[in-house]
Amino acid sequence: MAYEFYKIKILIVEDNKPMLDLTKSILQTFGVAEVIAAKDGEEGHFLGDTEPYDAVVLDLGLPLIDGVSVLQKWRADGKTFPVLILTARDQWSEKV
């Protein structure tokens, strides 16, 4: 019996190249995800605003536009895709 998988489209917005490459590799391992990458908040916002995504992996500490601002803009524009936030911030109050 052959199985057909739905390929999901995921946007990763991450400025740290090693983290971006690792996250992209993990998501592509099983071949069920098309992964698009953005290296800063401005590019990430543009891609999230102009293309449909099934999910987004978003860093908070981005150049040009920070991750929280990107997410606020998407939500203000009615974008409802799920967003997984990644951060290297160590303070609990900054994570929450």
N, CA and C atoms as an extended XYZ file, in Angstrom:
288
Properties=species:S:1:pos:R:3:atomname:S:1:resname:S:1:resid:I:1 pbc="F F F"
N         0.847       -1.176        0.000 N   MET     1
C         0.000        0.000        0.000 CA  MET     1
C         0.892        1.237        0.000 C   MET     1
N         0.659        2.122       -0.915 N   ALA     2
C         1.444        3.355       -1.007 CA  ALA     2
C         0.741        4.467       -0.243 C   ALA     2
N         1.514        5.239        0.476 N   TYR     3
C         0.980        6.370        1.219 CA  TYR     3
C         1.382        7.663        0.519 C   TYR     3
N         0.481        8.588        0.483 N   GLU     4
C         0.790        9.890       -0.070 CA  GLU     4
C         0.759       10.892        1.067 C   GLU     4
N         1.836       11.618        1.212 N   PHE     5
C         1.946       12.592        2.288 CA  PHE     5
C         1.645       13.989        1.778 C   PHE     5
N         1.011       14.759        2.605 N   TYR     6
C         0.778       16.165        2.317 CA  TYR     6
C         2.046       16.912        2.671 C   TYR     6
N         2.570       17.668        1.749 N   LYS     7
C         3.781       18.440        2.006 CA  LYS     7
C         3.374       19.805        2.557 C   LYS     7
N         3.810       20.082        3.784 N   ILE     8
C         3.485       21.365        4.394 CA  ILE     8
C         4.544       22.401        4.042 C   ILE     8
N         4.148       23.652        4.106 N   LYS     9
C         5.049       24.761        3.785 CA  LYS     9
C         5.349       25.519        5.076 C   LYS     9
N         6.632       25.567        5.423 N   ILE    10
C         7.065       26.185        6.674 CA  ILE    10
C         8.033       27.319        6.381 C   ILE    10
N         7.827       28.442        7.061 N   LEU    11
C         8.734       29.580        6.985 CA  LEU    11
C         9.574       29.610        8.257 C   LEU    11
N        10.899       29.692        8.094 N   ILE    12
C        11.799       29.868        9.238 CA  ILE    12
C        12.382       31.267        9.141 C   ILE    12
N        12.237       32.055       10.209 N   VAL    13
C        12.815       33.397       10.261 CA  VAL    13
C        13.862       33.375       11.373 C   VAL    13
N        15.119       33.306       10.970 N   GLU    14
C        16.225       33.115       11.922 CA  GLU    14
C        17.482       33.756       11.347 C   GLU    14
N        18.152       34.594       12.130 N   ASP    15
C        19.362       35.269       11.652 CA  ASP    15
C        20.652       34.508       11.948 C   ASP    15
N        20.599       33.519       12.818 N   ASN    16
C        21.772       32.721       13.164 CA  ASN    16
C        21.887       31.572       12.159 C   ASN    16
N        22.877       31.654       11.258 N   LYS    17
C        22.989       30.687       10.161 CA  LYS    17
C        23.079       29.231       10.629 C   LYS    17
N        23.915       28.885       11.616 N   PRO    18
C        23.956       27.490       12.063 CA  PRO    18
C        22.595       27.009       12.601 C   PRO    18
N        21.885       27.872       13.345 N   MET    19
C        20.571       27.493       13.866 CA  MET    19
C        19.565       27.344       12.724 C   MET    19
N        19.625       28.246       11.762 N   LEU    20
C        18.748       28.182       10.598 CA  LEU    20
C        18.983       26.880        9.824 C   LEU    20
N        20.236       26.565        9.565 N   ASP    21
C        20.569       25.352        8.818 CA  ASP    21
C        20.129       24.093        9.558 C   ASP    21
N        20.342       24.053       10.870 N   LEU    22
C        19.939       22.895       11.668 CA  LEU    22
C        18.420       22.733       11.666 C   LEU    22
N        17.699       23.815       11.910 N   THR    23
C        16.239       23.757       11.943 CA  THR    23
C        15.688       23.334       10.583 C   THR    23
N        16.235       23.899        9.530 N   LYS    24
C        15.796       23.555        8.173 CA  LYS    24
C        16.053       22.077        7.889 C   LYS    24
N        17.228       21.597        8.256 N   SER    25
C        17.588       20.201        8.037 CA  SER    25
C        16.644       19.254        8.775 C   SER    25
N        16.351       19.566       10.023 N   ILE    26
C        15.452       18.723       10.817 CA  ILE    26
C        14.069       18.680       10.184 C   ILE    26
N        13.566       19.821        9.765 N   LEU    27
C        12.222       19.871        9.183 CA  LEU    27
C        12.149       19.180        7.824 C   LEU    27
N        13.254       19.119        7.108 N   GLN    28
C        13.264       18.492        5.791 CA  GLN    28
C        13.631       17.010        5.827 C   GLN    28
N        14.031       16.503        6.973 N   THR    29
C        14.528       15.134        7.093 CA  THR    29
C        13.586       14.100        6.486 C   THR    29
N        12.310       14.213        6.750 N   PHE    30
C        11.365       13.206        6.282 CA  PHE    30
C        10.707       13.575        4.964 C   PHE    30
N        11.111       14.681        4.382 N   GLY    31
C        10.607       15.059        3.080 CA  GLY    31
C         9.157       15.488        3.039 C   GLY    31
N         8.594       15.860        4.174 N   VAL    32
C         7.181       16.246        4.203 CA  VAL    32
C         7.002       17.754        4.326 C   VAL    32
N         8.102       18.494        4.310 N   ALA    33
C         7.997       19.944        4.474 CA  ALA    33
C         8.807       20.678        3.416 C   ALA    33
N         8.179       21.675        2.831 N   GLU    34
C         8.895       22.628        2.002 CA  GLU    34
C         9.277       23.761        2.940 C   GLU    34
N        10.555       24.037        3.058 N   VAL    35
C        11.021       25.023        4.021 CA  VAL    35
C        11.581       26.243        3.292 C   VAL    35
N        11.047       27.412        3.646 N   ILE    36
C        11.503       28.685        3.119 CA  ILE    36
C        12.200       29.408        4.267 C   ILE    36
N        13.321       30.062        4.000 N   ALA    37
C        14.087       30.710        5.061 CA  ALA    37
C        14.221       32.206        4.822 C   ALA    37
N        14.178       32.957        5.928 N   ALA    38
C        14.418       34.403        5.915 CA  ALA    38
C        15.463       34.699        6.984 C   ALA    38
N        16.372       35.637        6.680 N   LYS    39
C        17.492       35.908        7.590 CA  LYS    39
C        17.289       37.116        8.488 C   LYS    39
N        16.196       37.872        8.292 N   ASP    40
C        15.932       39.020        9.159 CA  ASP    40
C        14.423       39.273        9.231 C   ASP    40
N        14.032       40.149       10.136 N   GLY    41
C        12.616       40.403       10.354 CA  GLY    41
C        11.911       41.038        9.171 C   GLY    41
N        12.612       41.875        8.445 N   GLU    42
C        11.995       42.536        7.284 CA  GLU    42
C        11.651       41.521        6.195 C   GLU    42
N        12.611       40.655        5.872 N   GLU    43
C        12.373       39.620        4.865 CA  GLU    43
C        11.317       38.632        5.351 C   GLU    43
N        11.405       38.252        6.630 N   GLY    44
C        10.430       37.322        7.207 CA  GLY    44
C         9.020       37.879        7.158 C   GLY    44
N         8.868       39.151        7.525 N   HIS    45
C         7.546       39.773        7.484 CA  HIS    45
C         7.006       39.766        6.066 C   HIS    45
N         7.838       40.158        5.098 N   PHE    46
C         7.411       40.185        3.698 CA  PHE    46
C         6.947       38.806        3.232 C   PHE    46
N         7.753       37.777        3.493 N   LEU    47
C         7.398       36.424        3.056 CA  LEU    47
C         6.115       35.934        3.728 C   LEU    47
N         5.990       36.186        5.027 N   GLY    48
C         4.790       35.769        5.748 CA  GLY    48
C         3.553       36.536        5.328 C   GLY    48
N         3.753       37.729        4.824 N   ASP    49
C         2.637       38.580        4.417 CA  ASP    49
C         2.191       38.304        2.985 C   ASP    49
N         3.079       37.735        2.163 N   THR    50
C         2.760       37.577        0.743 CA  THR    50
C         2.574       36.137        0.281 C   THR    50
N         2.928       35.158        1.109 N   GLU    51
C         2.798       33.749        0.747 CA  GLU    51
C         2.047       33.003        1.844 C   GLU    51
N         1.297       31.966        1.486 N   PRO    52
C         0.620       31.166        2.517 CA  PRO    52
C         1.586       30.141        3.143 C   PRO    52
N         1.521       29.986        4.445 N   TYR    53
C         2.347       29.004        5.162 CA  TYR    53
C         1.466       28.195        6.102 C   TYR    53
N         1.863       26.946        6.311 N   ASP    54
C         1.171       26.097        7.266 CA  ASP    54
C         1.646       26.366        8.681 C   ASP    54
N         2.889       26.842        8.807 N   ALA    55
C         3.457       27.167       10.113 CA  ALA    55
C         4.707       28.025        9.918 C   ALA    55
N         5.078       28.727       10.985 N   VAL    56
C         6.269       29.578       10.976 CA  VAL    56
C         7.094       29.297       12.226 C   VAL    56
N         8.410       29.223       12.055 N   VAL    57
C         9.359       29.174       13.173 CA  VAL    57
C        10.006       30.555       13.195 C   VAL    57
N         9.834       31.274       14.302 N   LEU    58
C        10.225       32.680       14.373 CA  LEU    58
C        11.167       32.953       15.539 C   LEU    58
N        12.317       33.549       15.236 N   ASP    59
C        13.257       33.993       16.260 CA  ASP    59
C        12.792       35.355       16.776 C   ASP    59
N        13.039       35.647       18.033 N   LEU    60
C        12.664       36.956       18.581 CA  LEU    60
C        13.715       38.019       18.307 C   LEU    60
N        14.990       37.655       18.416 N   GLY    61
C        16.072       38.631       18.272 CA  GLY    61
C        16.560       38.728       16.842 C   GLY    61
N        15.786       39.389       15.996 N   LEU    62
C        16.118       39.509       14.581 CA  LEU    62
C        16.622       40.909       14.247 C   LEU    62
N        17.479       41.024       13.238 N   PRO    63
C        17.852       42.363       12.767 CA  PRO    63
C        16.716       42.988       11.948 C   PRO    63
N        16.750       44.296       11.847 N   LEU    64
C        15.815       45.134       11.090 CA  LEU    64
C        14.444       45.248       11.754 C   LEU    64
N        13.744       44.144       11.969 N   ILE    65
C        12.467       44.149       12.709 CA  ILE    65
C        12.512       42.957       13.661 C   ILE    65
N        12.268       43.178       14.953 N   ASP    66
C        12.321       42.078       15.913 CA  ASP    66
C        11.140       41.123       15.710 C   ASP    66
N        11.291       39.905       16.199 N   GLY    67
C        10.285       38.865       16.012 CA  GLY    67
C         8.915       39.199       16.564 C   GLY    67
N         8.852       39.844       17.726 N   VAL    68
C         7.557       40.211       18.311 CA  VAL    68
C         6.825       41.196       17.396 C   VAL    68
N         7.537       42.158       16.864 N   SER    69
C         6.920       43.130       15.949 CA  SER    69
C         6.440       42.465       14.664 C   SER    69
N         7.226       41.521       14.153 N   VAL    70
C         6.819       40.787       12.953 CA  VAL    70
C         5.512       40.056       13.221 C   VAL    70
N         5.458       39.349       14.338 N   LEU    71
C         4.256       38.601       14.696 CA  LEU    71
C         3.060       39.531       14.896 C   LEU    71
N         3.264       40.658       15.549 N   GLN    72
C         2.173       41.621       15.743 CA  GLN    72
C         1.644       42.130       14.407 C   GLN    72
N         2.539       42.397       13.462 N   LYS    73
C         2.114       42.866       12.135 CA  LYS    73
C         1.314       41.793       11.408 C   LYS    73
N         1.783       40.546       11.472 N   TRP    74
C         1.039       39.459       10.822 CA  TRP    74
C        -0.356       39.328       11.406 C   TRP    74
N        -0.445       39.347       12.719 N   ARG    75
C        -1.760       39.192       13.366 CA  ARG    75
C        -2.671       40.370       13.046 C   ARG    75
N        -2.111       41.590       13.012 N   ALA    76
C        -2.899       42.775       12.658 CA  ALA    76
C        -3.418       42.677       11.219 C   ALA    76
N        -2.673       41.967       10.369 N   ASP    77
C        -3.082       41.776        8.974 CA  ASP    77
C        -3.972       40.549        8.785 C   ASP    77
N        -4.331       39.890        9.893 N   GLY    78
C        -5.238       38.747        9.816 CA  GLY    78
C        -4.585       37.407        9.534 C   GLY    78
N        -3.268       37.329        9.593 N   LYS    79
C        -2.572       36.058        9.384 CA  LYS    79
C        -2.744       35.193       10.629 C   LYS    79
N        -3.231       33.966       10.442 N   THR    80
C        -3.550       33.109       11.589 CA  THR    80
C        -2.716       31.827       11.650 C   THR    80
N        -1.686       31.718       10.791 N   PHE    81
C        -0.883       30.497       10.822 CA  PHE    81
C        -0.230       30.331       12.192 C   PHE    81
N        -0.009       29.071       12.616 N   PRO    82
C         0.657       28.842       13.903 CA  PRO    82
C         2.118       29.301       13.842 C   PRO    82
N         2.596       29.843       14.962 N   VAL    83
C         3.968       30.347       15.048 CA  VAL    83
C         4.645       29.724       16.260 C   VAL    83
N         5.786       29.080       16.010 N   LEU    84
C         6.632       28.556       17.074 CA  LEU    84
C         7.751       29.558       17.265 C   LEU    84
N         7.861       30.114       18.456 N   ILE    85
C         8.875       31.134       18.722 CA  ILE    85
C        10.103       30.487       19.347 C   ILE    85
N        11.261       30.785       18.768 N   LEU    86
C        12.546       30.345       19.305 CA  LEU    86
C        13.293       31.565       19.810 C   LEU    86
N        14.004       31.395       20.914 N   THR    87
C        14.798       32.503       21.427 CA  THR    87
C        15.974       31.984       22.234 C   THR    87
N        17.057       32.734       22.200 N   ALA    88
C        18.224       32.418       23.026 CA  ALA    88
C        18.206       33.254       24.300 C   ALA    88
N        17.167       34.037       24.474 N   ARG    89
C        17.075       34.873       25.682 CA  ARG    89
C        16.994       33.987       26.904 C   ARG    89
N        17.677       34.412       27.964 N   ASP    90
C        17.751       33.544       29.132 CA  ASP    90
C        16.860       33.976       30.297 C   ASP    90
N        16.364       35.183       30.284 N   GLN    91
C        15.496       35.637       31.372 CA  GLN    91
C        14.084       35.089       31.174 C   GLN    91
N        13.522       34.492       32.221 N   TRP    92
C        12.179       33.920       32.136 CA  TRP    92
C        11.161       34.976       31.701 C   TRP    92
N        11.269       36.188       32.207 N   SER    93
C        10.315       37.252       31.849 CA  SER    93
C        10.392       37.595       30.367 C   SER    93
N        11.579       37.479       29.747 N   GLU    94
C        11.711       37.737       28.320 CA  GLU    94
C        11.130       36.615       27.486 C   GLU    94
N        11.170       35.392       28.004 N   LYS    95
C        10.634       34.242       27.286 CA  LYS    95
C         9.107       34.254       27.302 C   LYS    95
N         8.529       34.677       28.416 N   VAL    96
C         7.065       34.667       28.547 CA  VAL    96
C         6.506       35.840       27.775 C   VAL    96
